[in-house]
Amino acid sequence: MTSSANPASIDWRDLRFSLLVGVVFAVVKALSIFYPDFRIGSNDVYLPFFLTLGYMLHRARREPEKLESWGLTVPTAPAAWAAAFGLLVLGVALIAGMSYGVGGTLSFDASYPRHMVDYFLAGFTQQFFLCSIGLASLAALPVFRGHWRLPLTVGLLFGLAHFWTPAKIPGTPIPLQMIGVVPMGALASYYFLRYRSVVPLSILHAILYVLLSRWVEAYL
C-alpha cells in the first residue's frame, strides 16, 4: 500500500505544461463551437491526450521516477481497488438518486459501456492534470499538510464550480449536482493522495461521467 507522503516541492515544469494544454484545449473547443464546419465534435479530446502522452514519455526518459510521482507505475494494492469499488458504488448511488429526483426514471442503454470506453481518454487526461499534477502540487504546500485539508478544499471548490447548474434542490438555491460533486471530489482527492494511483480514478471518471450525462444532465 502506498503512503500519502507529500512531494518535496512543486514541479513548475508540470504546471507550465498544464497551462499550455489548457490553452490548446480552449482553442480547439472554441474552433469546434464557432466553426462547426470543421466537424471537430468529440474529437477535441485527442489533441490534449496525445500532447499529455508525449510529455509523459519525454520526461520519463530522463526522469523515470516521475512516472511514480504521477501515480502511473505505483502498484494498485487490493485495498486501493476495494476503495475504488466503494467510490464507484457511492457515485452510482448518488447519480441514480439525482436521476430519480429530476426525471423520476432510471434506465441503462446498451450503448453506455461503449461511451464509457470512448470517454476514457478524456477522463485520463483530466485526472492526470487534476490529480497527478494539481493535487500533487498543492499537497506540497504547508497549508494543506494533513489527511483531509486538501481533499475537503478540493470538494468545496468542485461544488462552487458547479454552482451555475440550473437544477436546484426544491426550496433552496443549492444546485442538485453539488450533492454528488462535493463528496465525490473530496473522496477522489483523498483516494489519490492515499494510494497515488491515477488509473482507477480515470476508470471511475469515465463510468460516472457517462451515467451523469445520461441519467441527470439529459433532464436539465
matplotlib code that plots the C-alpha trace (Angstrom):
import matplotlib.pyplot as plt

x = [0.0, 1.4, 1.6, 0.2, 3.6, 3.7, 6.2, 9.2, 8.5, 6.2, 7.3, 6.8, 7.6, 4.4, 2.4, 3.7, 2.8, -0.7, -1.2, -0.1, -2.5, -5.3, -4.8, -4.6, -7.8, -9.6, -8.6, -9.7, -13.0, -13.6, -13.0, -15.5, -18.1, -17.7, -16.6, -18.9, -17.8, -14.5, -16.5, -14.2, -17.0, -16.0, -12.5, -11.4, -10.1, -7.5, -5.0, -4.8, -4.4, -1.6, 0.2, 0.0, 1.2, 4.1, 5.1, 5.0, 7.2, 9.6, 10.1, 10.1, 13.1, 15.2, 13.4, 11.7, 10.8, 8.2, 6.0, 5.7, 5.1, 2.3, 0.7, 1.2, 3.5, 2.6, 1.2, -2.5, -2.9, -6.1, -7.1, -6.9, -9.1, -11.6, -11.6, -12.1, -15.1, -16.6, -16.3, -17.9, -20.9, -21.3, -21.0, -23.6, -26.0, -25.7, -26.3, -29.2, -30.8, -30.4, -31.9, -35.0, -35.2, -35.0, -36.7, -38.3, -36.8, -33.7, -32.6, -29.5, -28.8, -26.6, -24.5, -23.4, -20.3, -19.1, -19.4, -17.5, -14.7, -14.7, -14.6, -11.6, -9.0, -10.7, -11.1, -7.5, -6.2, -8.4, -7.4, -3.7, -3.9, -6.3, -4.5, -1.0, -0.1, -2.8, -3.2, 0.5, 1.5, -1.0, 0.0, 3.5, 2.2, 2.4, -1.1, -2.5, -0.5, -2.7, -5.1, -8.3, -7.4, -6.7, -9.5, -12.1, -10.9, -11.0, -14.5, -15.7, -14.1, -15.7, -19.0, -18.6, -17.6, -21.0, -23.0, -24.2, -26.1, -29.8, -31.5, -31.9, -32.9, -36.6, -36.9, -33.1, -30.5, -28.3, -27.7, -28.7, -25.3, -23.5, -24.9, -22.6, -19.8, -18.7, -18.3, -17.1, -14.5, -13.2, -13.2, -11.5, -8.8, -8.2, -8.0, -5.2, -3.3, -3.6, -2.9, -1.1, -2.8, -4.5, -5.7, -8.6, -9.8, -9.7, -11.9, -14.3, -14.4, -15.4, -18.1, -19.6, -19.5, -21.5, -24.1, -24.3, -24.8, -27.4, -29.3, -29.2, -27.9, -30.3, -33.2, -31.7]
y = [0.0, 3.4, 6.1, 9.6, 11.3, 14.8, 15.6, 17.6, 20.5, 21.8, 20.8, 24.0, 22.3, 20.2, 23.3, 25.2, 22.2, 22.1, 25.7, 25.0, 22.1, 24.2, 26.9, 24.3, 22.7, 26.1, 27.0, 23.6, 23.8, 27.4, 26.1, 23.3, 25.7, 28.7, 26.8, 23.7, 23.1, 21.8, 18.9, 18.6, 17.5, 15.0, 14.7, 17.7, 15.2, 13.7, 16.5, 17.2, 13.4, 12.9, 16.1, 14.7, 11.3, 12.8, 14.9, 11.9, 9.9, 12.7, 13.4, 9.7, 9.0, 11.4, 11.1, 7.6, 8.5, 10.9, 8.0, 7.0, 10.6, 10.9, 7.7, 5.7, 3.0, 2.6, -0.9, -0.8, -2.8, -4.8, -2.2, 0.5, -1.5, -2.1, 1.6, 2.4, 0.0, 1.7, 5.1, 3.6, 2.3, 5.6, 7.6, 5.4, 5.6, 9.4, 9.8, 7.4, 9.3, 12.6, 10.9, 9.9, 13.4, 15.1, 12.7, 10.0, 7.3, 5.2, 3.2, 1.6, 1.6, -1.0, 1.9, 3.1, 0.8, 2.0, 5.6, 4.9, 3.4, 6.3, 8.8, 7.1, 9.2, 12.4, 11.1, 10.1, 13.5, 15.3, 13.1, 13.5, 17.3, 17.3, 14.7, 13.8, 17.5, 19.6, 17.6, 16.6, 20.3, 21.6, 18.8, 20.3, 23.5, 23.6, 24.9, 21.6, 19.2, 16.7, 13.9, 16.0, 19.6, 19.4, 16.8, 19.0, 22.1, 20.4, 19.1, 22.6, 24.1, 21.5, 22.3, 26.0, 25.3, 23.5, 26.3, 27.5, 24.3, 25.1, 22.2, 23.3, 21.4, 22.4, 25.4, 26.1, 27.8, 24.7, 23.0, 19.4, 18.3, 19.7, 16.8, 14.4, 16.7, 17.9, 14.5, 12.7, 15.4, 15.2, 11.4, 11.1, 13.6, 11.6, 8.4, 9.8, 11.3, 8.0, 5.5, 7.6, 5.7, 7.6, 4.8, 3.6, 7.2, 7.6, 4.5, 5.9, 9.2, 7.6, 5.5, 8.2, 10.9, 8.9, 8.0, 11.6, 12.9, 10.2, 10.0, 13.6, 16.2, 14.9, 16.2, 19.6]
z = [0.0, -0.9, 1.7, 1.2, 1.7, 0.2, -2.6, -1.6, -3.8, -6.6, -10.1, -12.0, -15.3, -14.8, -14.1, -17.1, -19.3, -17.7, -18.7, -22.3, -22.7, -21.1, -23.7, -26.6, -25.4, -25.1, -28.7, -30.1, -28.1, -29.5, -33.0, -32.5, -31.2, -33.6, -36.7, -36.9, -40.5, -39.1, -37.6, -34.6, -32.3, -29.6, -31.3, -29.2, -26.6, -28.8, -29.1, -25.3, -24.7, -27.2, -26.0, -22.5, -23.6, -25.4, -22.4, -20.1, -22.4, -22.9, -19.2, -18.2, -20.5, -18.4, -15.0, -14.7, -11.1, -12.5, -13.6, -9.9, -8.7, -11.3, -10.0, -13.2, -12.1, -8.4, -7.9, -7.1, -4.0, -3.3, -0.7, -3.4, -5.8, -2.9, -2.2, -5.9, -6.0, -2.9, -4.7, -7.7, -5.7, -3.9, -7.1, -8.9, -5.9, -5.8, -9.6, -9.5, -6.6, -8.6, -11.6, -9.7, -8.2, -11.6, -14.0, -11.9, -14.1, -14.3, -17.4, -18.8, -22.5, -24.2, -25.7, -22.2, -22.0, -25.4, -24.4, -21.2, -23.2, -25.6, -22.8, -21.0, -22.9, -21.9, -18.3, -18.1, -19.3, -16.8, -13.9, -14.9, -14.6, -11.6, -9.6, -10.9, -11.3, -9.4, -6.2, -6.1, -6.4, -3.8, -1.4, -1.3, 0.3, 4.1, 4.5, 3.0, 5.2, 6.8, 5.7, 4.9, 4.4, 0.7, -0.1, 1.6, -0.1, -3.5, -2.8, -1.9, -5.0, -7.2, -5.7, -6.3, -9.9, -10.4, -8.7, -12.1, -12.9, -13.3, -11.3, -7.6, -4.6, -4.1, -1.8, -1.8, -4.0, -3.8, -7.2, -7.4, -8.8, -5.8, -3.8, -5.6, -6.7, -3.2, -1.5, -4.6, -5.3, -1.7, -1.6, -5.0, -3.9, -0.7, -2.7, -4.9, -2.0, -0.1, -2.9, -5.6, -8.4, -11.2, -13.4, -11.2, -10.8, -14.6, -15.0, -12.3, -14.1, -17.4, -15.9, -13.7, -16.3, -18.8, -16.1, -15.0, -18.6, -19.4, -16.0, -14.8, -17.3, -20.0, -17.9, -17.1]

ax = plt.figure().add_subplot(projection="3d")
ax.plot(x, y, z, "-o")
ax.set_aspect("equal")
plt.show()
